[in-house]
Amino acid sequence: MTKETKIPKEHPRAESLRVREKLLEHYNMGVVAHAGLIAHGRGEAFDYLLGEKTTEPALEAVKAAAAALLTAKHPVISVNGNAAALAASEIVKLSQVTGARIEVNLFYCSVERKKAIERVLRDAGATKVLGIGEDASARIQEIGSERRRVDPRGILIADAVLVPLEDGDRTEALVHMGKNVIAIDLNPLSRTAQLATVTIVDNIVRAMPTLVRISEELRTENKEKLKEIASELDNKRTLGEAIDLINQRLTKLAEKGTYISLLEMSKI
Ligand code: ATP
């Protein structure tokens, strides 16, 4: 929490405000970029439209994502400022359950910010964090931004990359390189959502704990079964279902008229 703000428990948007506070706190620590705050706003708008809950298509995608990470040879979790601020301990847990390496990779890149993110991850229990300083010594030519600098032990050789809150350019480049790209993105219309191999349309604060839980459940399954689960997902279909859910909610809300209480809205 920032020093100035106390969020009353009974506030109807308490959870959403707590998440904002967490981001602001990490912005002040140099973890979150100012553009990260704006990106969160775009995510929040879609969360509103989706009813701020994990939907069926999101759960299906989480299952496929867990299976893809558990069957990958070199799974990697790519971490930016917002992901570290909102899900550091789940990132560490997921890495422990799936064997995925953790790599910091940033659009708005600076050594200080990478180190600040590394600190948050280490405080959450990470023992190894790739992509810091000189470690990001490899280049992915297909990527135009600073995100092209990667760790040769991580994203460069990864066959599956989890990219929470990603930009479309990098998703496209990673997919072109033949990698399985798993995105967590509340906006089912974003280029990232549309281009990724598996798209979890959900808030990272709900998606990551769910992904950890389902990975724990699936880790004892045999590899063939896991490969089947991963390949069964039709990403275009689940994205279409997420868009359709938004559409259905908006239609119902429109039928109810111009004013609707938050409580009523959450039931739709
Ligand atoms: P693209 O380049 O893929 O079309 P974009 O330009 O919208 O997407 P960014 O500005 O990098 O990409 O924003 C990051 C994405 O992260 C947005 O699509 C936003 O919906 C999503 N996002 C932001 N906060 C969250 C969150 N807490 N959980 C899940 N997704 C989020």
Boltz pocket constraint, residues with backbone or C-beta under 6 A from the ligand:
constraints:
  - pocket:
      binder: B
      contacts: [[A, 39], [A, 40], [A, 41], [A, 42], [A, 43], [A, 44], [A, 46], [A, 86], [A, 165], [A, 166], [A, 167], [A, 168], [A, 169], [A, 184], [A, 185], [A, 186], [A, 187], [A, 189], [A, 190], [A, 191], [A, 192], [A, 193], [A, 202], [A, 203], [A, 204], [A, 205]]
      max_distance: 6.0
